Amino acid sequence: MADDALTAPTPMLLEARLGARWLGRAYEWHPSCASTNDVAGARAKAGAPHGLVVASEEQTAGRGRLGRAWHSPAGESLYLSILLRPTRPAHEIPPLTLLAGAAVARALEGMGVKARLKWPNDVQLATSDGPRKVAGILTEMASEGGRASHVVVGLGLNVNALAFPAELADRATSLRLVAGRAFDRATVLAGVLDAFEPLYEDFSARGPEAAVAAWQPFAALGERCRVSAAEPPLEGVTLGIDADGALRLRDDAGRVHRVLSGEIST
């Protein structure tokens, strides 16, 4: 593995690569922590600024959506959380997950890696065994009345991993496995932040429609899937997403359903 792939994305390395004006200019890097989302949430309550990024070389209790653990070994990948203090009302915040996915896809495209986005929070890469997950997003909001006091957007991105635990081996991949080369993690992190900043500024100005517009070009749509969180479970073909980020799915009887939350499997 190239030396730069072994190098942690420390503040000095990120500063040398970062083009964003405000996002990531306040940056914490930890050799280890339980969860970057928890650290960022604690910093938010203590008054940390909008645009703070918290990253860690490893997480001992990293988590994804629906209470799942996030595989977070040291020396391989990126585990980070972005602290935002939105001006939009709380009910408009959920599509930020879509926006973050679009930022990752745009950044990877700039590095020569083509990604696709699976609703609501997965970033996937094509492999010989079909699409596999390379990144996941966990957005957590603290609100006061109808206002979002802060939002933490957590991201786990598999960069240089060469193997995964047995329970993930058939559905996860990494940039290195797909591209056949090692990546400098500070460069990847800077690319994601540089892509996220203008998208977030557009979201601040226009609201959820900006997140939807950014997500659509990379969307995995028109596929048959099952929504496991629905009761009874829904099956059908994904059609698109509405302006508020809800997934539209057409069942076998031709009815179109709006799915606001849950997980889809193909």
C-alpha positions as CSV (number, residue, x, y, z in Angstrom):
1,M,0.0,0.0,0.0
2,A,1.3,3.5,-0.8
3,D,2.6,5.6,2.1
4,D,-0.1,8.2,1.5
5,A,-2.8,5.6,1.9
6,L,-1.5,4.8,5.4
7,T,-1.4,8.5,6.5
8,A,-4.3,9.6,8.7
9,P,-6.3,12.7,7.6
10,T,-4.7,15.0,10.2
11,P,-5.6,18.7,10.4
12,M,-2.3,19.7,8.6
13,L,-2.9,17.4,5.7
14,L,-6.6,18.4,5.3
15,E,-5.8,22.1,5.4
16,A,-3.3,21.6,2.6
17,R,-5.9,20.0,0.4
18,L,-9.2,21.7,1.4
19,G,-10.8,24.2,-1.0
20,A,-14.0,24.9,1.0
21,R,-14.3,28.4,2.5
22,W,-16.1,27.5,5.8
23,L,-16.8,23.8,5.9
24,G,-14.0,21.9,7.7
25,R,-12.0,25.0,8.6
26,A,-12.8,24.0,12.1
27,Y,-11.6,20.4,12.2
28,E,-11.0,17.9,15.0
29,W,-9.1,14.7,14.3
30,H,-9.1,11.9,16.9
31,P,-6.9,8.8,17.0
32,S,-10.0,6.9,18.4
33,C,-13.4,7.7,19.6
34,A,-16.7,5.9,20.3
35,S,-18.7,7.8,17.6
36,T,-17.9,10.9,15.7
37,N,-21.6,11.8,15.7
38,D,-21.6,11.7,19.5
39,V,-18.5,13.9,19.7
40,A,-20.0,16.4,17.2
41,G,-23.3,16.4,19.1
42,A,-21.5,17.2,22.3
43,R,-19.5,20.0,20.7
44,A,-22.8,21.4,19.3
45,K,-24.3,21.6,22.8
46,A,-21.1,23.4,24.0
47,G,-21.5,26.0,21.3
48,A,-19.2,24.7,18.5
49,P,-19.4,26.6,15.2
50,H,-21.4,25.7,12.1
51,G,-19.2,23.8,9.7
52,L,-17.1,22.0,12.3
53,V,-15.9,18.6,11.1
54,V,-15.0,15.8,13.5
55,A,-13.1,12.8,12.2
56,S,-11.5,9.8,13.8
57,E,-9.0,7.2,12.8
58,E,-11.3,4.5,14.2
59,Q,-14.6,4.3,16.0
60,T,-15.2,1.8,18.8
61,A,-19.0,2.2,18.7
62,G,-19.7,3.6,15.3
63,R,-23.3,3.3,14.2
64,G,-25.5,3.5,11.1
65,R,-29.2,3.7,10.5
66,L,-31.7,1.6,12.3
67,G,-29.4,1.0,15.3
68,R,-26.8,-1.0,13.3
69,A,-23.1,-0.9,14.1
70,W,-20.7,0.6,11.5
71,H,-17.5,-1.3,10.9
72,S,-14.8,1.3,11.8
73,P,-11.3,-0.2,11.9
74,A,-8.2,2.0,12.1
75,G,-6.0,2.9,9.2
76,E,-8.4,2.2,6.3
77,S,-11.3,4.5,5.9
78,L,-13.0,7.8,6.7
79,Y,-15.3,8.2,9.7
80,L,-16.5,11.8,10.1
81,S,-19.4,14.0,11.2
82,I,-20.3,17.5,10.0
83,L,-22.0,20.0,12.4
84,L,-24.5,22.3,10.8
85,R,-26.8,25.0,12.3
86,P,-29.5,25.2,9.6
87,T,-31.7,28.2,9.0
88,R,-34.4,26.0,7.4
89,P,-37.3,24.8,9.6
90,A,-36.9,21.4,11.3
91,H,-39.4,19.6,9.0
92,E,-37.2,20.4,5.9
93,I,-34.1,18.8,7.4
94,P,-34.4,15.1,6.5
95,P,-33.4,15.5,2.8
96,L,-30.0,16.6,4.1
97,T,-29.2,12.8,4.0
98,L,-29.9,12.9,0.2
99,L,-27.7,16.0,-0.1
100,A,-24.8,14.3,1.7
101,G,-25.0,11.3,-0.6
102,A,-24.9,13.6,-3.6
103,A,-21.8,15.3,-2.3
104,V,-20.1,12.0,-1.9
105,A,-21.1,10.8,-5.4
106,R,-19.9,14.1,-6.9
107,A,-16.6,13.9,-5.0
108,L,-16.0,10.3,-6.1
109,E,-16.8,11.2,-9.7
110,G,-14.1,13.8,-9.6
111,M,-11.7,11.0,-8.6
112,G,-12.7,8.8,-11.5
113,V,-15.0,6.5,-9.5
114,K,-18.6,6.3,-10.6
115,A,-21.1,6.0,-7.7
116,R,-24.9,5.6,-7.5
117,L,-27.2,6.5,-4.7
118,K,-29.7,4.1,-3.1
119,W,-32.5,5.8,-1.2
120,P,-32.3,7.0,1.5
121,N,-28.6,6.9,2.6
122,D,-26.4,4.4,0.7
123,V,-23.7,5.2,-1.7
124,Q,-22.9,2.2,-3.9
125,L,-20.3,1.2,-6.5
126,A,-20.6,-1.3,-9.3
127,T,-18.8,-4.6,-8.8
128,S,-18.7,-7.9,-10.7
129,D,-21.2,-9.2,-8.1
130,G,-23.6,-6.2,-8.5
131,P,-23.8,-2.9,-6.6
132,R,-22.2,-2.8,-3.2
133,K,-22.2,-0.2,-0.5
134,V,-19.1,2.0,-0.1
135,A,-20.6,4.7,2.2
136,G,-23.5,5.3,4.5
137,I,-24.9,8.5,6.0
138,L,-26.5,9.0,9.4
139,T,-28.2,12.4,10.0
140,E,-29.2,13.3,13.5
141,M,-31.1,16.5,14.5
142,A,-31.7,18.4,17.7
143,S,-34.7,20.7,17.6
144,E,-36.4,23.3,19.6
145,G,-40.0,23.7,18.7
146,G,-40.1,24.0,14.9
147,R,-36.4,25.0,14.6
148,A,-33.4,22.8,14.2
149,S,-30.9,23.9,16.8
150,H,-28.2,21.8,15.1
151,V,-27.8,18.8,12.8
152,V,-25.0,16.3,12.7
153,V,-24.4,14.6,9.4
154,G,-22.3,11.4,9.9
155,L,-20.5,9.7,7.1
156,G,-18.6,6.4,6.9
157,L,-16.7,5.9,3.7
158,N,-14.8,2.7,2.9
159,V,-11.6,4.0,1.3
160,N,-8.7,1.5,1.4
161,A,-10.3,-1.6,3.0
162,L,-9.3,-4.9,1.4
163,A,-11.6,-7.2,3.4
164,F,-14.8,-7.0,5.5
165,P,-16.3,-9.1,8.3
166,A,-18.3,-12.1,7.1
167,E,-21.6,-10.4,7.8
168,L,-20.7,-7.5,5.4
169,A,-18.6,-9.3,2.8
170,D,-21.4,-9.9,0.3
171,R,-22.7,-6.3,0.3
172,A,-19.8,-3.9,1.1
173,T,-16.9,-2.7,-1.0
174,S,-14.2,0.1,-0.9
175,L,-12.8,2.6,-3.3
176,R,-9.5,0.6,-3.4
177,L,-11.2,-2.7,-4.2
178,V,-13.2,-1.1,-7.1
179,A,-10.5,1.2,-8.5
180,G,-7.6,-1.1,-8.0
181,R,-5.5,1.6,-6.3
182,A,-5.0,3.1,-2.8
183,F,-6.4,6.6,-2.1
184,D,-5.0,9.4,0.1
185,R,-7.7,9.7,2.7
186,A,-7.1,13.4,3.3
187,T,-7.6,14.1,-0.4
188,V,-10.8,12.1,-0.3
189,L,-12.1,13.9,2.7
190,A,-11.2,17.3,1.2
191,G,-13.1,16.3,-2.0
192,V,-16.2,15.4,-0.1
193,L,-16.2,18.6,1.9
194,D,-15.5,20.7,-1.2
195,A,-18.5,19.1,-2.9
196,F,-20.8,19.4,0.2
197,E,-20.3,23.1,0.8
198,P,-21.9,24.5,-2.3
199,L,-24.7,22.0,-2.2
200,Y,-25.5,22.9,1.4
201,E,-25.5,26.6,0.5
202,D,-28.0,25.8,-2.3
203,F,-30.1,23.9,0.3
204,S,-30.0,26.8,2.7
205,A,-31.3,29.1,-0.1
206,R,-33.9,26.8,-1.7
207,G,-34.7,24.0,0.8
208,P,-35.4,20.3,0.1
209,E,-35.8,20.8,-3.6
210,A,-32.1,21.5,-3.8
211,A,-31.2,18.2,-2.1
212,V,-33.5,16.3,-4.4
213,A,-32.1,18.0,-7.5
214,A,-28.5,17.1,-6.4
215,W,-29.4,13.5,-5.6
216,Q,-31.4,12.7,-8.8
217,P,-28.5,12.4,-11.3
218,F,-26.9,9.6,-9.3
219,A,-30.2,7.8,-8.2
220,A,-30.7,4.1,-8.5
221,L,-34.3,4.1,-9.7
222,G,-36.6,2.0,-11.9
223,E,-35.6,-1.2,-10.0
224,R,-37.8,-3.7,-8.2
225,C,-37.4,-3.6,-4.5
226,R,-39.0,-4.3,-1.1
227,V,-39.5,-1.8,1.7
228,S,-39.0,-3.8,4.8
229,A,-40.1,-1.2,7.3
230,A,-43.6,-0.9,5.8
231,E,-46.5,-2.8,7.4
232,P,-47.5,-4.9,5.5
233,P,-44.1,-4.8,3.6
234,L,-44.3,-3.0,0.2
235,E,-42.9,-4.4,-3.0
236,G,-42.7,-2.7,-6.3
237,V,-40.7,-0.5,-8.6
238,T,-39.0,2.7,-7.5
239,L,-40.2,5.7,-9.6
240,G,-38.4,8.7,-8.1
241,I,-38.5,11.0,-5.1
242,D,-40.8,13.9,-4.2
243,A,-39.8,17.4,-3.4
244,D,-39.7,16.5,0.3
245,G,-37.4,13.5,-0.2
246,A,-40.1,10.8,0.0
247,L,-39.6,7.8,-2.2
248,R,-42.3,7.0,-4.8
249,L,-42.9,3.3,-5.3
250,R,-45.4,1.6,-7.7
251,D,-46.7,-1.7,-6.5
252,D,-47.9,-4.6,-8.7
253,A,-51.5,-3.3,-8.7
254,G,-50.3,0.0,-10.1
255,R,-50.8,2.0,-6.9
256,V,-48.1,4.6,-6.1
257,H,-47.0,4.8,-2.5
258,R,-45.0,7.5,-0.8
259,V,-42.3,6.0,1.5
260,L,-41.1,8.5,4.1
261,S,-38.7,6.2,6.1
262,G,-37.5,2.7,6.1
263,E,-35.0,0.5,4.2
264,I,-35.2,-0.9,0.7
265,S,-33.7,-4.1,-0.6
266,T,-33.5,-5.3,-4.2
